[in-house]
């Protein structure tokens, strides 16, 4: 994930980023990259997160942040 509205979306995705900001070349909300990172961090590792799972939580939806998807990172442990 890369967060800056000045980023070159296509180059970041082709370089291997799962998500990148501003495919529509708009000024994004500064919280949008954090929302994406939080969703991935708090999703169980066996689940796959797509932009469709996150878009409604973002100010500008898929115009602000887009990408292919990523596996969740959360691991639940038993106490």
N, C-alpha and C positions, 0 to 999 in steps of 0.2 A: 504494500500500500504506500502510495506516495501522496502527500497532501500539499498542493499549491495550485492555485488557479492559473499560474504561469506555465505549468508543466505541459510537456508535449505528450498527450495521452497515448497516441498510437505507438510512439517510440517506447514508452514505458511498458505497455502491454506486450509489444513484440520482444522486448528485452527480458520478459519473464515475470513481470509484476502480476499479481492476482487481481488487484484493483488499482485504479488510478483516478485522479481527479480531473474534472472539467472536460469531458469529451465534447461538450457543446461550446467550449471556450467562454464560459460565463464565470463570474465571480461567485465562488462557492462560500457557504457558511463555514466558518472555521471549525465548527464542531462536527461537520460531516465525516472527515477522516477518522475522528475519534469514535463516532458511532459505529463505523465499519469495523474498526479494530476491536471495540468492545464486543460487538456481536460475534466475531470470530473467537475471541478469547473466552467468552462464556458459553460457547456451543460445544457440546460433547465431541470428542475427537473422532467418533465414528459417523458423525453427521457432516454433510457437505453444505456450505452456506453459499447461496447465489445472490446476485444483486437483486433479484426479485424478492428475496427474503428481507432485504434491508431497505429497498427504495422508498417505501411509504414512510419510513422514519427520517428520511433526509429532506432537507428544505426543498431542493430542486429535483429530487428523485434521480433518475438515471442520467439527467442532463448534468448533474453536479458531480456524481461519482458513478463509475461503471466498471465492468470487468467480468471475468469469467466465473470465478468462485474460488473457494478455499475450504480445506478441511478445518473443522473446529479444533480448538486447542485444549479445551478443558478435560481434565482427567479426574473422575470422581474416585475417591479413596474411602475405604471402610475404616471406621475407627474401632 
